[in-house]
């Protein structure tokens, strides 16, 4: 097929006008063949639909079964991991509680030691005579405390 160009401008960089660009379309339409080349007709071949449907149904059933088994395995794994995590968290919580109790006891011992060294009271109070005269003896588990009121 031959394309005919009617470009009025001497400058090839300038785009053609609409009329110039579309003037050859009539020639192309006329030059095109009126009938497309004939192709052989497509013959339909019979497909055994019953076998295909049966195979698809069987495959879908297999996929559904496999998916159910895989889902059960995943859920069992998640449940097992959750139980393990809960157990670990409970053990860690117990460890933290023990460490906090130990730290609190150490702090209380330190406070009693400072009170004993600075003020002459504090710490365990086995008897009233061990406490400073100006402080009243409070024999609780925290030891002697300086108090203005009575024990």
C-alpha positions as CSV (number, residue, x, y, z in Angstrom):
1,X,0.0,0.0,0.0
2,X,1.4,3.3,-1.0
3,X,1.1,6.4,1.3
4,X,0.9,9.7,-0.5
5,X,2.0,12.8,1.4
6,X,0.9,16.3,0.4
7,X,3.0,18.5,2.7
8,X,2.9,22.2,1.7
9,X,5.7,23.4,3.9
10,X,9.3,23.3,2.8
11,X,10.3,23.0,6.5
12,X,10.0,19.3,7.5
13,X,10.0,20.2,11.3
14,X,6.7,22.1,11.0
15,X,3.7,19.8,11.5
16,X,1.2,19.5,8.7
17,X,-2.3,21.0,8.9
18,X,-5.3,18.9,9.5
19,X,-6.3,19.0,5.9
20,X,-2.8,18.0,4.8
21,X,-2.6,15.2,7.3
22,X,-6.0,13.7,6.4
23,X,-6.1,14.3,2.6
24,X,-4.6,10.9,1.7
25,X,-7.1,8.9,3.8
26,X,-9.6,8.7,1.0
27,X,-6.9,7.3,-1.2
28,X,-6.0,4.7,1.4
29,X,-9.6,3.7,1.8
30,X,-10.0,3.3,-1.9
31,X,-6.8,1.3,-2.2
32,X,-7.9,-1.1,0.5
33,X,-9.4,-4.4,-0.7
34,X,-13.2,-4.6,-0.4
35,X,-13.3,-8.1,0.9
36,X,-10.8,-9.5,3.5
37,X,-9.1,-12.7,2.3
38,X,-11.2,-15.7,3.0
39,X,-10.2,-17.9,5.9
40,X,-11.3,-21.5,6.3
41,X,-14.4,-21.8,8.6
42,X,-13.7,-22.8,12.2
43,X,-15.1,-26.2,12.9
44,X,-16.3,-26.9,16.4
45,X,-15.1,-30.1,17.9
46,X,-17.3,-31.7,20.5
47,X,-15.9,-31.6,24.1
48,X,-16.9,-34.3,26.5
49,X,-18.3,-32.0,29.2
50,X,-19.3,-34.7,31.6
51,X,-15.7,-35.8,32.1
52,X,-14.4,-32.2,32.4
53,X,-17.0,-31.4,35.0
54,X,-16.3,-34.5,36.9
55,X,-12.5,-33.8,36.9
56,X,-13.1,-30.2,38.0
57,X,-15.4,-31.3,40.8
58,X,-12.9,-33.8,42.0
59,X,-10.0,-31.3,41.8
60,X,-12.1,-28.7,43.8
61,X,-12.9,-31.3,46.4
62,X,-9.2,-32.2,46.7
63,X,-8.2,-28.6,47.0
64,X,-10.9,-27.9,49.6
65,X,-9.7,-30.9,51.7
66,X,-6.0,-29.9,51.4
67,X,-6.9,-26.3,52.3
68,X,-8.9,-27.5,55.4
69,X,-5.9,-29.7,56.5
70,X,-3.5,-26.8,56.0
71,X,-5.8,-24.4,57.9
72,X,-6.1,-26.9,60.8
73,X,-2.3,-27.2,61.0
74,X,-1.8,-23.5,61.0
75,X,-4.4,-23.0,63.7
76,X,-2.9,-25.8,65.8
77,X,0.5,-24.1,65.4
78,X,-0.9,-20.7,66.4
79,X,-2.6,-22.2,69.4
80,X,0.5,-24.0,70.5
81,X,2.6,-20.9,70.1
82,X,0.0,-18.9,72.1
83,X,0.1,-21.4,75.0
84,X,3.9,-21.3,74.9
85,X,3.9,-17.5,74.9
86,X,1.5,-17.4,77.8
87,X,3.6,-19.8,79.8
88,X,6.7,-17.8,79.1
89,X,5.0,-14.5,80.1
90,X,3.8,-16.0,83.3
91,X,7.3,-17.3,84.2
92,X,8.7,-13.9,83.3
93,X,6.1,-12.1,85.4
94,X,7.0,-14.3,88.4
95,X,10.7,-13.6,87.8
96,X,10.0,-9.9,87.7
97,X,7.9,-10.0,90.9
98,X,10.7,-11.9,92.7
99,X,13.4,-9.4,91.4
100,X,11.2,-6.4,92.5
101,X,10.7,-7.9,95.9
102,X,14.4,-8.6,96.3
103,X,15.3,-5.1,95.1
104,X,12.7,-3.6,97.6
105,X,14.2,-5.6,100.4
106,X,17.7,-4.4,99.5
107,X,16.5,-0.8,99.4
108,X,14.9,-1.2,102.8
109,X,18.1,-2.6,104.2
110,X,20.0,0.3,102.7
111,X,17.6,2.8,104.2
112,X,17.9,1.2,107.7
113,X,21.7,1.2,107.4
114,X,21.7,4.9,106.5
115,X,19.4,5.7,109.4
116,X,21.4,3.6,111.8
117,X,24.7,5.3,110.8
118,X,23.3,8.9,110.7
119,X,20.7,9.0,113.4
120,X,21.4,6.0,115.6
121,X,18.1,4.3,114.9
122,X,16.5,2.2,112.2
123,X,16.9,-1.4,111.3
124,X,15.4,-4.3,113.2
125,X,14.1,-3.5,116.7
126,X,14.5,-6.5,119.0
127,X,13.9,-4.4,122.1
128,X,13.1,-0.8,123.1
129,X,16.5,-0.2,124.5
130,X,18.1,-0.5,121.1
131,X,16.3,2.5,119.8
132,X,17.4,6.1,120.2
133,X,16.0,7.8,123.3
134,X,14.4,10.6,121.3
135,X,12.7,8.3,118.9
136,X,9.9,5.9,119.7
137,X,10.4,2.3,118.8
138,X,8.1,1.0,116.1
139,X,8.8,-2.7,115.9
140,X,7.2,-3.4,112.6
141,X,9.1,-5.3,109.9
142,X,10.6,-2.0,108.7
143,X,12.3,-1.5,112.0
144,X,12.6,1.5,114.3
145,X,11.3,4.8,113.1
146,X,11.7,8.3,114.5
147,X,8.2,9.4,115.5
148,X,6.9,12.2,117.6
149,X,3.7,10.3,118.5
150,X,3.6,7.2,120.6
151,X,4.3,3.7,119.2
